[in-house]
Amino acid sequence: AQIQQLQLTFNQQAAATGGRMTLAQFKALYASQAGLSWNFDANAEQLFAMFDRDGNGLLTFDEFLMGYLLLQRGVNPAQRWS
């Protein structure tokens, strides 16, 4: 259910850019999310670049989701992997 909600939110943010998320949209979406494990604002551009696997300056939902899961507080590595 949480992943479905994230995908809905992602799709709403990324609708104007063909279903891919820009850095500004990424910042806006994460600013509205709780449970981040560090100061997101200070690292947003680095995180975006890290999650942008193909380096095109836009995130797909899969890239976004992998990043989101890595940033969750209180989730051990085994839970993240599964």
N, C-alpha and C positions, 0 to 999 in steps of 0.2 A: 504494500500500500504506500509506503514512504517513497519508493522508487517511482511509482506511478505519479505521485504528487510532484516529485521533482521533475519528472518528464513534462508534466503539464505546465509547470512554472517555467521550465526551460523553453518549451515551445512558445509560450506567450511572450517571453522576452525576445526570442530569436525569430519571431514571425516576420518581422520587417527585413531581416537579412537572410531570407531563404532557409531558415531552420538551422543556421549556424550562429554562434554567439560571438559578439565582438568583446573587446576588453571592457568597454564601458558597460555593456550589458552584464558581463561577468561580475564586475564590481557591484553593480546594483543588486544582482541576485544574491550574491554572498552577503551583502550588507543586511539583507532581510533574513538571513539564516542564523540560527543559534547553534552552539556546540562546536565552534571552531577552536582549534587547539593553540592558536597564537594570534598575535595582532595582525589581522588580515590586511588592513589598509596599508601597512608598511611593506607588505610583501606581494601585493596583488599582481603587479606586472611580472615579477619573477615567477609566481605561481602559474599565471596564465601561460607564459612561455614554456614552462615545464610541462604543462598538460597538453599543449598544442603539439601533438606528436608529429604532424606533417609540416609544421612550421609555416602554415599559410595565414596566420594571424586571425583565425576563426576557430572556434571549438565546435565539434560535433557533440551530440548528446553523450556518446560513449566516452569521449575525452573528458567532458565535464563530469560525468558520473565517476570515472576513475579518480579524478582529482577530489571530488567531494568526499568519496569514501576514505581517501588518504588523510583528509583533514579532520575527520571526526574524532572528537575527544572521547575517551573512555572505551575505545574499541581496540582490542588487542590485535596483533598482526594476523593471527589465525582467523579471527572473525572477518577482518578486512579481506583476506584472501578468498574466503568462502562467499 
